[in-house]
Amino acid sequence: MFILNSRLNSSFMSTKKARAAYIGRKLEALYPDVTIPLRHGDEYTLLVAVILSAQCTDKRVNEVTPALFAAADTPEKMVKLGQEKIRKLIETCGLANMKSKAIFETSKQLISKHKSRVPQTLKELEALPGVGHKTASVIMAQAFGIPAFPVDTHIHRLAQRWKLTNGKNVVQTEKDLKMLFPTERWNRLHIQLILYGREHCTARGCDGTKCQICRALFPSRIHPVKTRK
């Protein structure tokens, strides 16, 4: 019976679209209420928090930002604070020199080019110092509610394990996921994927054969899945 069920399940999950539909339902059941885990008060403080989150845990960022935002929670206050004081306040996040410069220079540019407001287009966001495509996509999705699908290493790894993409980089993975999932699900789904990747299908805790979604999608899989970067 188990073998028969496994074969039926394997057949049912044989297409990307079928796997995506199952994953979407499963993640919605696991995480019905999602919010971005970075603490912030508005678009600007979210932008700063996302810049700080590069190669740093959300927990660490949330430990650092209260003191930083108490000292400066607007572009004007951040510029007045100065790059060196910013660096000292964020040094436990790692890459403090690079991040303090990005926060300082971005704040200056927001003042000079955007009337101190965070812009609402990918092109304008990506033009800010230290703001790449992923960061810009997070801001579009979580600050303004504009559909975007930020893909980080967690999501890239999951998409490969679940055979939703053949992409060897996050750019291709983002394109593939956008084609598989409805636009209205993107903003919630990228957070749900990150949460699941951190809690259940981690880089070390699951190799594509152990977590509940991996087992459901590929019950006959016996070999670990290596992430192609």
C-alpha angles and dihedrals in degrees: 000000000000091000091049092049091048091053092048091048091047091052093047091051095045096111130063090233092055092047091047091051091051092047092049092052093045095049092046089054093047097043110025093156115045133172129169107272094223112098114232142146104214144350094289097051089045090054091052092047092051091050088052092049094070107119089348133099121253088236092059092046090052089052092053104040100066092066093040094050092044087059097038129004100157132057091249093053092045093053090047090050090058134218097275094053090045089053093052092050094050102034095113089062092069127236086054096162094053095041095046090052091048093049093046096046093042090052091052091050093048088055097045100040108021107035089251092299128120108249120239102220129082092229094055093042093049089052090063116099112265094007114120130179095276094050091046091050092052090053092048091051103038104029100038105018092236111148112261135146111216110196119203130172092277093056093041090054094048094047090055094045090050093045094239091132142022090201119131093203140040093254093064092039090056091052092049095048092048089056093049101046128053115256093241090061098051100089095049096036098058090057092045090052092050092049092049092047092052097044105035116004101043127164091255103023097056130029097187095284107067116053122081097255094045090050093046094049097040110023092162096048112119103163123078118249116237116210114237110214 
